Amino acid sequence: MNRIGESELILNERGAMYHLDARPEEMADTIITVGDPGRVNNVSKHFDSIEYKCQHREFITHTGYIGKKRLSVVSTGIGPDNIDIVINELDALHNMDLDNRVPKTQLKSLNIIRVGTSGALQEDIPPDSFVVSTHGIGLDNLMHFYSVETSVAENDILQAFVTQTQLDNHLSYPYLTPANTRLMNLFFGGFHHGMTVTCPGFYGPQGRVLRLGLAQPYLVDHLTSFRYGNFRVTNFEMETAAIYGLGKALGHRCLSISSIVANRITKKFSDNPSKSIENLIVKTLTILAGENY
């Protein structure tokens, strides 16, 4: 097995992963990811105890316990490019022999749960409701840089999505990955379920117009009207598809749960988005702390 070079697997002076500044013993097997670094404390304040705190740039990690359940919460920052860093480094912490710079022979599957905010694309999903992503559909190009396989069923959904949304050829061809069923089955009561589109930006890529016009002025309408059997696009944001794509390729169990802060169809925004995400954090931690998965 070839040794991975220092320029490819970068460790800092204390032997921690370069971006996360975390060592293997400092990261749990169940990891909650949040985009906002300030949200890490909003999650860990509910822990009964905290063992480790790490911080480098926008990447903050707190690891501790709720009862006997060991959990980590990690901030990713915004966007698929940051997800590329975080998921690969989480995997390396658990599945690489960092001293010898080779993959371990016994690989571990992590539970990675994104808890974030999102905009709804269906009229019947109001602000302050919660959405569980059954699939992530990436409009970014991250997963095209990796050699991965998709199932026939996934390709069928993707082809229908491309046809119905009429995406132009000059945009990146979408990719699609399903959620982990085992984790998704924990989150049913009080949650909407649907497909989540991941965008490579917040303004034009999500159909917002400030001073620049849009190359895809009807994208939001096309996303809202997409149907494939019982599937529909319920919301969009900027991380889910990247987490699902990389996570599944590396053998991890991934789930994305969103607090809806805006409904792009009704044009309504949450009266108290901080309270909404706090309610989602508490509900998620209660479920994760009380289940075996």
VMD Tcl script that draws the C-alpha trace (Angstrom):
set ca {
  {0.00 0.00 0.00}
  {1.51 3.31 -1.09}
  {2.27 5.92 1.55}
  {0.33 9.16 1.05}
  {2.62 12.17 0.81}
  {2.75 15.18 3.12}
  {1.29 17.46 0.44}
  {-1.78 15.24 0.01}
  {-2.61 14.36 3.62}
  {-1.73 17.51 5.55}
  {-1.21 17.35 9.30}
  {-0.33 20.26 11.57}
  {2.40 20.44 14.21}
  {0.36 18.45 16.74}
  {-0.48 15.71 14.26}
  {-4.05 16.91 13.72}
  {-5.89 17.20 10.40}
  {-4.91 20.54 8.92}
  {-8.28 22.25 8.42}
  {-10.27 20.73 11.28}
  {-7.31 20.84 13.73}
  {-8.66 17.60 15.20}
  {-6.96 14.34 16.16}
  {-8.70 10.94 15.92}
  {-9.43 10.70 19.65}
  {-11.08 14.13 19.56}
  {-13.85 13.16 17.13}
  {-16.88 10.96 17.87}
  {-18.41 8.44 15.45}
  {-21.67 10.41 15.34}
  {-21.13 13.92 14.02}
  {-23.56 16.81 13.66}
  {-22.50 19.34 11.05}
  {-23.65 22.96 11.08}
  {-22.77 25.64 8.57}
  {-22.48 28.56 10.99}
  {-19.46 28.39 13.36}
  {-21.53 30.26 15.94}
  {-24.05 27.42 15.93}
  {-21.58 24.90 17.36}
  {-22.08 26.28 20.86}
  {-25.84 26.27 20.31}
  {-25.59 22.50 19.92}
  {-22.92 21.67 22.52}
  {-24.62 23.72 25.25}
  {-27.07 20.80 25.42}
  {-24.26 18.27 26.04}
  {-23.92 16.93 29.59}
  {-20.15 17.25 29.28}
  {-17.58 18.43 26.73}
  {-14.27 16.59 26.27}
  {-12.60 18.47 23.43}
  {-12.78 21.82 21.69}
  {-10.85 22.50 18.48}
  {-10.88 25.53 16.17}
  {-9.14 26.51 12.94}
  {-10.59 29.16 10.63}
  {-14.33 28.52 10.25}
  {-13.99 24.91 11.41}
  {-14.96 24.52 15.07}
  {-15.41 21.15 16.78}
  {-16.91 20.32 20.18}
  {-17.00 16.67 21.31}
  {-18.85 15.46 24.38}
  {-21.66 13.37 25.79}
  {-25.41 13.40 26.20}
  {-25.92 10.63 28.72}
  {-23.81 7.76 27.37}
  {-24.02 8.93 23.75}
  {-20.77 10.48 22.47}
  {-21.31 13.17 19.86}
  {-19.28 15.74 17.97}
  {-20.58 18.93 16.40}
  {-18.50 20.44 13.60}
  {-18.98 23.71 11.72}
  {-18.41 23.43 7.99}
  {-18.88 26.97 6.78}
  {-21.03 27.49 3.70}
  {-20.91 25.60 0.42}
  {-19.92 22.32 -1.24}
  {-16.22 23.28 -1.37}
  {-16.09 23.37 2.43}
  {-17.98 20.08 2.59}
  {-15.24 18.53 0.44}
  {-12.73 19.47 3.16}
  {-14.83 18.44 6.15}
  {-16.10 15.04 4.94}
  {-12.69 13.97 3.65}
  {-10.98 15.00 6.88}
  {-13.62 13.34 9.07}
  {-13.09 10.15 7.09}
  {-9.31 10.43 7.39}
  {-9.52 10.85 11.16}
  {-11.35 7.54 11.46}
  {-10.10 5.50 8.52}
  {-6.49 6.57 7.92}
  {-3.42 5.44 9.85}
  {-2.09 8.97 10.22}
  {1.32 7.87 11.54}
  {2.05 5.64 8.55}
  {-0.09 7.62 6.08}
  {-2.04 4.66 4.72}
  {-5.73 3.64 4.89}
  {-6.66 1.32 7.74}
  {-7.60 -2.26 6.93}
  {-10.73 -2.05 9.10}
  {-12.90 0.87 7.97}
  {-15.51 2.60 10.12}
  {-18.88 3.98 9.00}
  {-19.72 7.32 10.59}
  {-23.12 8.86 11.27}
  {-23.07 12.37 9.81}
  {-26.16 14.52 10.37}
  {-26.42 18.03 8.95}
  {-28.60 20.38 10.99}
  {-29.10 23.60 9.08}
  {-31.41 26.15 7.53}
  {-33.06 26.12 4.14}
  {-35.61 27.72 1.85}
  {-38.81 25.85 1.03}
  {-39.91 25.40 -2.58}
  {-43.44 24.16 -1.89}
  {-46.33 26.31 -0.71}
  {-47.41 23.76 1.91}
  {-44.06 23.88 3.80}
  {-44.21 27.06 5.91}
  {-41.37 28.83 7.70}
  {-40.37 27.19 11.01}
  {-41.21 23.70 9.77}
  {-38.58 20.95 9.45}
  {-37.55 19.04 6.32}
  {-35.67 15.74 6.12}
  {-33.84 15.36 2.80}
  {-34.65 12.03 1.15}
  {-32.15 12.84 -1.63}
  {-29.58 15.49 -2.36}
  {-29.47 16.84 -5.92}
  {-26.27 18.79 -6.57}
  {-26.21 21.71 -9.00}
  {-22.57 22.24 -8.07}
  {-19.82 20.16 -9.70}
  {-18.12 18.61 -6.65}
  {-18.91 14.95 -7.20}
  {-17.78 15.10 -10.83}
  {-14.20 15.20 -9.51}
  {-14.59 11.75 -7.91}
  {-14.96 8.28 -9.36}
  {-18.29 7.07 -7.99}
  {-21.04 4.74 -9.14}
  {-24.77 5.45 -9.14}
  {-27.62 2.98 -9.28}
  {-30.09 2.58 -12.14}
  {-32.86 3.98 -9.94}
  {-30.78 7.06 -9.09}
  {-29.95 7.63 -12.75}
  {-33.63 7.35 -13.70}
  {-34.61 10.04 -11.18}
  {-31.72 12.24 -12.30}
  {-32.66 11.96 -15.97}
  {-36.24 12.92 -15.16}
  {-34.98 15.86 -13.13}
  {-32.78 17.15 -15.97}
  {-35.59 16.76 -18.49}
  {-38.28 18.44 -16.41}
  {-36.14 21.31 -15.10}
  {-34.74 22.05 -18.58}
  {-31.27 22.80 -17.25}
  {-29.07 24.32 -19.94}
  {-25.95 22.47 -21.02}
  {-23.59 25.21 -19.84}
  {-24.54 24.52 -16.23}
  {-22.89 21.66 -14.39}
  {-24.73 18.38 -14.93}
  {-26.54 17.54 -11.67}
  {-25.75 14.56 -9.47}
  {-28.07 12.75 -7.07}
  {-27.52 10.70 -3.90}
  {-30.12 9.31 -1.47}
  {-30.08 9.73 2.31}
  {-29.19 6.86 4.58}
  {-32.45 5.02 5.22}
  {-31.39 3.85 8.67}
  {-30.95 7.43 9.90}
  {-33.91 8.80 7.96}
  {-36.26 6.35 9.66}
  {-35.49 8.01 13.01}
  {-36.97 11.31 11.85}
  {-40.61 11.00 10.89}
  {-43.08 12.56 13.33}
  {-43.11 16.34 12.86}
  {-40.91 16.35 9.73}
  {-41.64 16.93 6.06}
  {-39.74 14.62 3.69}
  {-38.55 15.49 0.21}
  {-35.70 16.03 -2.20}
  {-33.24 18.83 -1.52}
  {-31.38 20.73 -4.23}
  {-27.88 21.95 -3.33}
  {-26.82 25.16 -5.06}
  {-23.29 26.55 -5.54}
  {-24.36 30.02 -4.36}
  {-27.02 31.99 -2.51}
  {-28.14 34.66 -4.97}
  {-28.20 33.83 -8.69}
  {-27.91 30.05 -8.17}
  {-31.02 30.22 -5.96}
  {-32.93 32.51 -8.32}
  {-32.42 35.77 -6.41}
  {-32.07 38.98 -8.40}
  {-30.28 42.03 -7.03}
  {-28.44 43.87 -9.85}
  {-27.51 40.97 -12.12}
  {-30.01 39.18 -14.33}
  {-30.37 35.39 -14.29}
  {-29.25 32.88 -16.90}
  {-31.95 30.52 -15.55}
  {-34.86 32.85 -14.68}
  {-37.36 30.00 -14.35}
  {-35.19 27.66 -12.26}
  {-37.23 28.06 -9.06}
  {-40.47 27.37 -10.93}
  {-38.99 24.29 -12.57}
  {-37.68 22.95 -9.27}
  {-41.04 23.48 -7.60}
  {-42.94 21.67 -10.35}
  {-40.61 18.65 -10.60}
  {-42.27 15.30 -9.90}
  {-41.04 11.72 -10.13}
  {-43.54 9.27 -8.67}
  {-44.04 10.40 -5.07}
  {-40.85 12.47 -5.10}
  {-40.77 16.26 -5.29}
  {-38.22 18.97 -4.51}
  {-39.12 20.43 -1.12}
  {-36.25 22.85 -0.50}
  {-32.80 24.06 -1.51}
  {-29.62 25.08 0.30}
  {-25.83 24.76 -0.17}
  {-24.44 21.57 1.44}
  {-26.73 18.53 1.43}
  {-25.91 16.90 -1.93}
  {-22.17 17.22 -1.28}
  {-22.53 15.56 2.14}
  {-24.66 12.76 0.70}
  {-22.41 12.21 -2.32}
  {-19.07 12.15 -0.51}
  {-20.48 10.42 2.55}
  {-22.02 7.54 0.61}
  {-18.90 7.14 -1.57}
  {-16.77 6.81 1.58}
  {-19.18 4.37 3.24}
  {-20.77 6.70 5.79}
  {-24.40 7.13 6.87}
  {-25.59 10.68 6.13}
  {-28.74 12.66 6.76}
  {-29.64 16.32 6.30}
  {-32.34 18.02 8.35}
  {-33.33 21.63 7.72}
  {-35.23 24.30 9.56}
  {-37.21 26.23 6.98}
  {-36.49 29.93 7.50}
  {-38.02 31.13 4.21}
  {-40.67 29.99 1.76}
  {-39.64 31.11 -1.72}
  {-43.10 30.51 -3.15}
  {-45.18 32.45 -0.59}
  {-42.28 34.93 -0.03}
  {-42.64 34.52 3.75}
  {-39.72 34.52 6.20}
  {-39.54 33.16 9.73}
  {-40.45 35.63 12.48}
  {-37.77 34.09 14.69}
  {-35.24 31.97 12.77}
  {-32.99 31.57 15.84}
  {-35.83 29.97 17.78}
  {-36.67 27.74 14.84}
  {-33.14 26.33 14.54}
  {-32.94 25.95 18.33}
  {-36.12 23.86 18.27}
  {-34.62 21.69 15.52}
  {-31.37 21.24 17.46}
  {-33.21 20.12 20.59}
  {-35.47 17.74 18.64}
  {-32.50 16.25 16.75}
  {-30.36 15.76 19.86}
  {-33.27 14.15 21.71}
  {-33.71 11.63 18.91}
  {-29.99 10.90 18.46}
  {-29.33 10.54 22.20}
  {-32.16 8.08 22.65}
  {-31.62 5.75 19.69}
  {-29.27 2.97 18.64}
  {-28.25 3.32 15.00}
}
mol new
graphics top color blue
foreach p $ca { graphics top sphere $p radius 0.5 }
foreach p [lrange $ca 0 end-1] q [lrange $ca 1 end] { graphics top cylinder $p $q radius 0.2 }
display resetview
